[in-house]
Structure formats: structure tokens, C-alpha cells
Amino acid sequence: MAVLVDPDLYSILTLVGIFWSILTYWLMFSRAGRGALANPWAIAIFGVALVLSLGHVLAEMERLSALAGGMTPLDGQVGYGRAEVLEFARRLGAEARREYAMFQLGADTLAPPAFACFLMAVYRSTVPSLVVQRVLTLIACVYFSSVLLANALMPVIMLSYPATDAGVVPFLMEAAPRFDFIKYASHGLAWLIVFGAWLWRLGAWGGRRIAAHAR
């Protein structure tokens, strides 16, 4: 973990990402934050933030993929494992591995809070059930925390390569892919619940309309 002490790995984007991550947890759990997310304008604001941050991240991932000979960066792979981590690290080379670490500690700190805040704004504004909102908040917390952990662990692996059997690196090589899998699974589950809640409301509205016309 000592490799993360190098200040050259960090940028102004790291500071922006840290601030935004703290804000995300505040919006997630504070009463004032929940109230702010319930404003429909929050969907538009965080939607724009998501588009901007995701566009920047995707451009960086495309560049990193080119450096890796066309291999998709690990962030963009669902269900990758130790073999894919080693192959991606090998393809990148020493200089590009450092660039990938800087990407995860910099630009890649922007998209996760944008995804989380947009999700929270959507369900706070459009899903009236407090029980469903609480469940979605728990899932959003799992999603966001797993992203932060994966993004913190992968740079250690990249900067330690090829010494992947030393210290805590073997554990990190098992943990990081699991956190990334949890990231995708929890994010997908959250949206399935949101869509399900919308369909339930639509069905209830339709049922009331039919009942009203039947009287």
C-alpha cells in the first residue's frame, strides 16, 4: 500500500473526486441531503454531471485500451478475475500501468459519485414508498462503497506488478475483482427496483382508472 504515498499519482481531479464522494455520502444519509435529492431539478443537475464525467472517463478508458493493445480496461469488464488483471498489467507496460493507476485515482473518481447521485435523485423524486427508498439507499451505499474500494486497490496491484505474490497483493488481486462485480450487480439491481416501482405505480394508476370508469 506504500506505493500510494507518491504525491505524483494524484491530481486536481483527485481532490474533486474526494469532495464529491463526501458530498455523495452526505446526500445519501442526511435529512437535508435527502430533501435536496427529492427536488426534481436534482435529476437534471446530476444527469448533466453524469454525462460530463462519464464522457471524460470513457475517453480516458479508450486511450488506455489502445495502450493495452485493444484490451478493455478492467473497469469496463464484468466478471474479470486474476488472469485478466495479470494480462492487462502485462499488456500495459510499466509506464502505462502508472497512467492507469493515476486514472483510477484521478479521473475515475468522478463517474462513481455521478452515477450514485443520479440514481438517488431519480428514486427520491419518483419513488414515493419510503420503504423502497430505504432499500435503494442501502443498495446505493453498497454500490458506491464497492467502487471506491476497487478504485483504491487496483492502483496498488498495477504499481506492484510484476511482484504480484508479495505482501498483500495476492489478497488485493482477489478482492478488487469482487468489489467491481459487486459494483455492477448492485447498480443493476437498484435500477431494476426503480423500474419495478415505476411499473407498480403505473399498474396501480391504470387499475384506479379502470375502476373509476366501471362505476
N, C-alpha and C positions, 0 to 999 in steps of 0.2 A: 504493500500500500504506500510505501515511501515514495514511489515514483510520482504520486500525485502532488508532492510538495513543490515540484518545479513550477515557479510562477509563470513561465513562458507558455504553459499549457492553457492558460486562461486568457480571456479577452473581455471586452466590454459586454459582449453578448452573455457571458457567464454571469455577470452582475445583474443584467436584465432578467435572465432566467431565474436566478435566485430570488429576486424581488417578486417576480411573477408567481413563482412557486409558493412563496409565503402568502401572497395575496390569494392564491387559489385555496389554500387550506383555511384562510380566514373566511372567504366566501362560502366555503363548504360547511363550516361548523358554527359560525357566529350568527346571532339573530339578525344583526344589521346586514351581514353578507347575504343571508338567505332572502331578506327583503329586497335587496338590490337585484338579486338574480330573478326575482319574481316580476320585475318590470320588463314588459315585452321588448323594450329598447335594448335590453341586455343581449337578446338573441342577435340583433343586428350588429351590436358593437363587437361581441365576441366572434360572430361569424366573419366579420371583416378581419379581425385579428388572426383568426384561424387560417383564412385564405392567404394572408400575407406571410405568416410564419411558415405555413406548410409549403408555399411556393419556394421560399428560400431554402428550406430543408431538403426538398425534393431536388432542387438544382445542385446542392452540395452532394447529395447521395448519387446523383448521376455522374458527377465528377469523380467521386470515389470509386464508383463501379468501373469507370474507364481505367482508373489506376490499377484496379484489381483484375484487369483483363476481361471485363464484362460481367464479372460475378456480382450479383446483387448484394449490397451491404447487409450485414446481419440484421440491422434494424428492420429491413424490408422483407425478411424471411420469416414465415410462420412455421414453428416447429423445428428450427435448426438445432443442432447438437454439437458435441465436441469436435466431430470430424469437420463440420462446416466452419467452425471457429478456426481450427488449425489451417484449413485450406485457404480461408480468406486472409488470415495473417501472413501465410506464405506468399500468396499472390501479391499482396500489397508491397512488401519490402519494407525496410527499416524506416525510410523517410515517410512513406505513405501511411505506415502504421501510426506514426506520430501525428500525422494530419488527421487520421480517423479518431484518435484519442482527443485531439483538440476540437474536432467537430462534435463529439459527444458531450464534451464539457462546455461547449460554446453554443453553436447554432442549434444543436439538438435539444437544448434546454428550453427552446421557445415553443415548439409544437405541442409537447405534452400538456402544459397548462392551458394552451389554447383549446385543445380537444376537451379537456376536463371542464373548463369554464363554459364552453359552448354547450356541452351536454347538460350541465347543471342549469344553465339559463333556459334551455328548452324544456326540461321537465318541471322546473319551478314555475314556468309560465303556462304550461299546457296540461300538466297532470295534477288535477285538484286533490287526489287522495293523499293525505299526509302519510299514511302507512306506506304507500308505494314510493313516495318521495324519500322516506327514511331508508327504505331498501335500496333505492337508487343512489342515495348519498353514500351508503356503505360500499356499494359496488364501485362508485366513482373514486372513493378513497383507496380501495384495493388497486384499481387501475392506475391511479396517479402515483401511488407509492411504489408499485412494481416498476413503473417506468423510471422513476428516479433511481431506484436501486440498480436496475440493469445498466443505466447510463453511467452510473458511478463505478460499477465493477468492470465493465468491458474495457475501459482505458487501461486498467491495471494489467489485464491479460495482454492487450496489444503491446504495451510498453515492456512487458516482461518477456515476450516471445524472443527467442525460441526456448527460454528456460521455463517451460510450462509444467514441469514436475517439481518445482521448488516452492517452498513456503506454502502460502495459502492459495497459490494459483490453481492447483488442481480442483480445490473446492469452488473457486470462482468460476471455473470453466463448466462446472455442473450447475451452479446457482444462476449465473447470468441468463442462459437459455430458458431456464424455468421462469424467471421473472418476466422475460419477454413473452413467453407463452401465456402467462397469467395476464399480461397487459392486453394482448389481443382477445383472449377469452372473456375477460371481464368487460372490456369495452363493447364487444359484440353483444354480450348478454344484456348490458344496460340498454342498448338501443332496441333489442328485441322486446324488452319490458316496456319501453316507451311506446313503441309501435303497437304493442298489445293493449296498452292503456288507451291509446287513441281509438283503436278498433272497438274496444269495450264501450267507450263514450259514444262512438258513432252508432253502435248497435242499440245502446240504451235510448239515444235520441230518436232513432228510427222506430223503436218499439213504442215510445210515447206518442209519436206522430200517428202510427197505425191505430193505437188505442183511442186517440182523440177523434180520429175520423170514424171509428166504429161506433161511437156514441150517438 
